[in-house]
Amino acid sequence: MKKLLKSFVTISALSSLVIAPFIFSAGQASAETKKGTDASYIGAGVAAGVTNGGLNNDAANFGGNLTGRVKLGNTPFSARGNVIWNDKTSAVIPEVSLDVPIANRTNAFVTGGYSFLDKDGSPSPIGNRDAVVVGAGVESEVAKNFLIYTNAKVGLRAYQNSPASAVTINGGLGYRFK
């Protein structure tokens, strides 16, 4: 049943990512003044789990992150993907975000997605089991084609045998490809 649920969520997320740009870009006018950033980018940095579930094998830990953002047309939405890892396991987190320009070349964003752990039961910066993930962050272009980003993610009920949620703080440097 768990594998079926994972497959359903994965297929739904991927289908949404493929279809969403066509739906959102239809009929959009691009005559408005831009603020914030519309950069599509890939980046790498650090990930720090700051919580534990209160049981063995779920202590806070440190690792790395790979992240990517693809802007979805002239909408305030983006498709995002993250891989958060440590020396024990990794988590793949597809997300959709609502991006809000807050300054020139700078966005704040809120995200929603799902964390798929490589090895359930192994501690990661985002818990030790698959979970729904929500987050918030900031990204800013700091030089031609380069951005810095930071975000916090909360894995809801992300620990086995515990109702606790996992929190990870991530940050890094991104390279604009579009």
Backbone hydrogen bonds in HBPLUS format (Angstrom, degrees):
<---DONOR---> <-ACCEPTOR-->    atom                        ^
c    i                          cat <-CA-CA->   ^        H-A-AA   ^      H-
h    n   atom  resd res      DA  || num        DHA   H-A  angle D-A-AA Bond
n    s   type  num  typ     dist DA aas  dist angle  dist       angle   num
A0005-LEU N   A0001-MET O   2.93 MM   4  6.23 157.3  1.98 150.2 155.9     1
A0006-LYS N   A0002-LYS O   2.93 MM   4  6.19 159.9  1.97 148.9 154.4     2
A0007-SER N   A0003-LYS O   2.91 MM   4  6.09 159.9  1.95 145.9 151.4     3
A0008-PHE N   A0004-LEU O   2.89 MM   4  6.11 161.2  1.93 150.4 155.7     4
A0009-VAL N   A0005-LEU O   2.92 MM   4  6.12 167.6  1.94 155.3 158.1     5
A0010-THR N   A0006-LYS O   2.89 MM   4  6.02 163.3  1.92 151.2 156.3     6
A0011-ILE N   A0007-SER O   2.88 MM   4  6.01 171.2  1.89 154.8 157.3     7
A0012-SER N   A0008-PHE O   2.91 MM   4  6.00 160.7  1.94 148.8 154.9     8
A0013-ALA N   A0009-VAL O   2.89 MM   4  6.01 161.9  1.92 149.5 154.5     9
A0014-LEU N   A0010-THR O   2.93 MM   4  6.11 169.6  1.94 155.4 158.3    10
A0015-SER N   A0011-ILE O   2.90 MM   4  5.95 159.1  1.94 147.1 153.5    11
A0016-SER N   A0012-SER O   2.95 MM   4  6.08 158.1  2.00 146.3 152.3    12
A0017-LEU N   A0013-ALA O   3.00 MM   4  6.25 154.0  2.06 147.1 154.2    13
A0018-VAL N   A0014-LEU O   3.06 MM   4  6.30 146.3  2.17 145.5 153.9    14
A0019-ILE N   A0015-SER O   2.98 MM   4  6.13 163.8  2.00 155.3 159.3    15
A0020-ALA N   A0016-SER O   2.87 MM   4  5.60 161.4  1.91 148.2 153.6    16
A0022-PHE N   A0019-ILE O   3.11 MM   3  5.70 127.1  2.40 117.7 129.7    17
A0023-ILE N   A0019-ILE O   3.30 MM   4  6.58 157.6  2.36 152.8 159.4    18
A0024-PHE N   A0020-ALA O   2.93 MM   4  6.02 178.1  1.93 167.9 168.0    19
A0025-SER N   A0021-PRO O   3.01 MM   4  5.79 146.5  2.13 137.8 145.7    20
A0028-GLN N   A0025-SER O   3.42 MM   3  5.56 170.2  2.43 123.2 120.8    21
A0036-GLY N   A0103-ALA O   3.15 MM  67  5.57 122.8  2.49 125.9 140.0    22
A0105-ARG N   A0036-GLY O   3.12 MM  69  4.08 124.3  2.44 108.1 103.2    23
A0177-PHE N   A0040-SER O   2.93 MM 137  5.98 160.0  1.97 151.0 157.4    24
A0041-TYR N   A0069-ARG O   2.96 MM  28  5.34 131.2  2.20 130.4 145.1    25
A0069-ARG N   A0041-TYR O   2.86 MM  28  5.34 155.2  1.93 152.5 157.8    26
A0042-ILE N   A0175-TYR O   3.15 MM 133  5.51 154.4  2.22 139.8 143.0    27
A0175-TYR N   A0042-ILE O   2.68 MM 133  5.51 158.3  1.72 164.0 165.6    28
A0043-GLY N   A0067-THR O   2.79 MM  24  5.18 150.5  1.88 154.7 154.7    29
A0067-THR N   A0043-GLY O   2.94 MM  24  5.18 161.5  1.98 135.5 138.8    30
A0044-ALA N   A0173-LEU O   3.09 MM 129  5.81 151.4  2.18 149.2 148.7    31
A0173-LEU N   A0044-ALA O   3.10 MM 129  5.81 151.1  2.19 158.2 150.0    32
A0045-GLY N   A0065-ASN O   2.94 MM  20  5.25 149.9  2.03 150.1 152.1    33
A0065-ASN N   A0045-GLY O   2.97 MM  20  5.25 152.5  2.05 124.0 123.2    34
A0046-VAL N   A0171-GLY O   2.90 MM 125  5.68 133.8  2.12 158.6 170.9    35
A0171-GLY N   A0046-VAL O   3.14 MM 125  5.68 152.9  2.22 152.3 155.9    36
A0047-ALA N   A0063-GLY O   3.01 MM  16  5.00 160.2  2.05 115.5 113.0    37
A0063-GLY N   A0047-ALA O   2.73 MM  16  5.00 153.3  1.80 163.1 162.7    38
A0048-ALA N   A0169-ILE O   2.85 MM 121  5.24 160.1  1.89 148.9 155.7    39
A0169-ILE N   A0048-ALA O   2.92 MM 121  5.24 160.0  1.96 141.2 144.1    40
A0049-GLY N   A0061-ASN O   2.70 MM  12  5.06 156.7  1.75 175.3 175.7    41
A0050-VAL N   A0167-VAL O   2.88 MM 117  5.73 168.8  1.89 157.6 161.0    42
A0064-GLY N   A0085-TRP O   2.90 MM  21  5.44 142.7  2.05 135.8 147.9    43
A0085-TRP N   A0064-GLY O   2.97 MM  21  5.44 163.9  2.00 148.5 152.6    44
A0066-LEU N   A0083-VAL O   2.89 MM  17  5.14 149.9  1.98 144.5 154.1    45
A0083-VAL N   A0066-LEU O   2.87 MM  17  5.14 153.8  1.94 148.9 152.4    46
A0068-GLY N   A0081-GLY O   2.88 MM  13  5.23 137.0  2.06 155.3 160.7    47
A0081-GLY N   A0068-GLY O   3.06 MM  13  5.23 153.0  2.13 137.0 142.0    48
A0070-VAL N   A0079-ALA O   2.86 MM   9  5.27 154.8  1.92 157.4 164.5    49
A0079-ALA N   A0070-VAL O   2.95 MM   9  5.27 161.6  1.98 154.1 154.0    50
A0072-LEU N   A0077-PHE O   3.07 MM   5  5.71 160.6  2.11 151.0 148.8    51
A0075-THR N   A0072-LEU O   3.36 MM   3  6.07 156.5  2.42 132.1 138.9    52
A0099-ASP N   A0076-PRO O   2.67 MM  23  5.22 176.4  1.67 167.6 168.7    53
A0078-SER N   A0097-SER O   3.08 MM  19  5.20 147.6  2.19 133.9 139.8    54
A0097-SER N   A0078-SER O   2.86 MM  19  5.20 161.5  1.89 150.9 154.7    55
A0080-ARG N   A0095-GLU O   2.89 MM  15  4.99 179.2  1.89 141.3 141.1    56
A0095-GLU N   A0080-ARG O   2.82 MM  15  4.99 165.6  1.84 150.2 146.6    57
A0082-ASN N   A0093-ILE O   3.04 MM  11  5.00 139.2  2.21 122.2 134.4    58
A0093-ILE N   A0082-ASN O   2.79 MM  11  5.00 167.7  1.80 150.6 152.4    59
A0084-ILE N   A0091-ALA O   2.90 MM   7  5.21 157.6  1.95 149.7 155.8    60
A0091-ALA N   A0084-ILE O   2.70 MM   7  5.21 151.7  1.78 153.0 163.1    61
A0086-ASN N   A0089-THR O   3.05 MM   3  5.83 153.7  2.12 169.8 176.0    62
A0118-ASP N   A0090-SER O   2.77 MM  28  5.45 159.1  1.82 173.6 172.5    63
A0092-VAL N   A0116-PHE O   2.96 MM  24  5.20 161.9  1.99 141.9 142.4    64
A0116-PHE N   A0092-VAL O   2.87 MM  24  5.20 166.4  1.89 148.2 152.8    65
A0096-VAL N   A0112-GLY O   3.03 MM  16  5.71 154.0  2.10 155.0 160.0    66
A0112-GLY N   A0096-VAL O   3.08 MM  16  5.71 144.3  2.22 151.9 162.8    67
A0098-LEU N   A0110-VAL O   2.96 MM  12  5.50 153.8  2.03 155.6 164.1    68
A0110-VAL N   A0098-LEU O   3.13 MM  12  5.50 152.1  2.21 143.8 151.4    69
A0100-VAL N   A0108-ALA O   2.74 MM   8  5.21 173.1  1.74 166.2 166.1    70
A0108-ALA N   A0100-VAL O   2.84 MM   8  5.21 165.1  1.87 149.5 152.1    71
A0102-ILE N   A0106-THR O   3.00 MM   4  5.90 167.7  2.02 143.2 147.1    72
A0103-ALA N   A0106-THR O   3.43 MM   3  5.05 154.9  2.50 137.9 132.6    73
A0106-THR N   A0103-ALA O   3.11 MM   3  5.05 158.2  2.16 128.7 122.5    74
A0141-GLU N   A0105-ARG O   2.91 MM  36  5.44 159.5  1.95 158.8 164.2    75
A0107-ASN N   A0139-GLU O   2.91 MM  32  5.45 159.5  1.95 159.1 165.9    76
A0139-GLU N   A0107-ASN O   2.97 MM  32  5.45 157.4  2.02 151.4 157.1    77
A0109-PHE N   A0137-GLY O   2.93 MM  28  5.36 150.2  2.02 143.0 143.6    78
A0137-GLY N   A0109-PHE O   2.90 MM  28  5.36 149.3  2.00 148.3 152.6    79
A0111-THR N   A0135-GLY O   2.89 MM  24  4.95 160.6  1.93 129.3 131.4    80
A0135-GLY N   A0111-THR O   3.18 MM  24  4.95 153.1  2.26 125.2 124.0    81
A0113-GLY N   A0133-VAL O   2.82 MM  20  5.14 147.6  1.93 158.6 160.3    82
A0133-VAL N   A0113-GLY O   2.95 MM  20  5.14 174.7  1.95 124.9 126.0    83
A0115-SER N   A0131-ALA O   2.73 MM  16  5.23 174.5  1.73 164.5 165.7    84
A0131-ALA N   A0115-SER O   3.16 MM  16  5.23 144.9  2.29 128.7 139.0    85
A0122-SER N   A0119-LYS O   3.12 MM   3  5.76 162.9  2.15 137.7 140.8    86
A0121-GLY N   A0128-ASN O   2.65 MM   7  4.88 169.3  1.66 152.0 153.6    87
A0124-SER N   A0127-GLY O   3.00 MM   3  5.27 132.1  2.24 125.6 139.6    88
A0127-GLY N   A0124-SER O   3.27 MM   3  5.27 148.5  2.38 120.8 114.6    89
A0128-ASN N   A0158-ALA O   2.82 MM  30  6.16 138.4  2.00 152.7 165.5    90
A0156-LEU N   A0132-VAL O   2.84 MM  24  5.57 159.0  1.88 166.8 172.4    91
A0134-VAL N   A0154-VAL O   3.06 MM  20  5.41 156.3  2.12 145.8 150.4    92
A0154-VAL N   A0134-VAL O   2.74 MM  20  5.41 164.4  1.77 168.8 173.9    93
A0136-ALA N   A0152-ALA O   3.05 MM  16  5.65 149.6  2.14 153.2 162.8    94
A0152-ALA N   A0136-ALA O   2.87 MM  16  5.65 160.0  1.91 166.5 171.2    95
A0138-VAL N   A0150-THR O   2.90 MM  12  5.60 154.7  1.96 158.2 165.4    96
A0150-THR N   A0138-VAL O   2.98 MM  12  5.60 151.9  2.06 161.8 168.9    97
A0140-SER N   A0148-ILE O   2.96 MM   8  5.56 157.2  2.01 158.8 165.5    98
A0148-ILE N   A0140-SER O   2.94 MM   8  5.56 153.3  2.01 150.8 156.6    99
A0142-VAL N   A0146-PHE O   2.96 MM   4  5.99 148.7  2.06 138.6 148.7   100
A0146-PHE N   A0143-ALA O   3.01 MM   3  5.19 173.7  2.02 125.5 126.9   101
A0176-ARG N   A0145-ASN O   2.79 MM  31  4.67 165.9  1.81 131.1 136.0   102
A0147-LEU N   A0174-GLY O   2.96 MM  27  4.87 160.5  2.00 131.8 135.3   103
A0174-GLY N   A0147-LEU O   2.77 MM  27  4.87 169.0  1.78 137.7 141.6   104
A0149-TYR N   A0172-GLY O   3.05 MM  23  5.55 157.8  2.10 148.3 150.6   105
A0172-GLY N   A0149-TYR O   2.98 MM  23  5.55 150.3  2.07 149.2 151.4   106
A0151-ASN N   A0170-ASN O   2.92 MM  19  5.33 154.6  1.99 143.1 146.1   107
A0170-ASN N   A0151-ASN O   2.84 MM  19  5.33 171.7  1.84 163.7 166.0   108
A0153-LYS N   A0168-THR O   2.91 MM  15  5.35 160.3  1.95 154.1 160.8   109
A0168-THR N   A0153-LYS O   2.96 MM  15  5.35 157.1  2.02 150.1 156.8   110
A0155-GLY N   A0166-ALA O   2.74 MM  11  4.90 153.5  1.81 142.2 150.5   111
A0166-ALA N   A0155-GLY O   2.89 MM  11  4.90 153.0  1.97 140.4 145.8   112
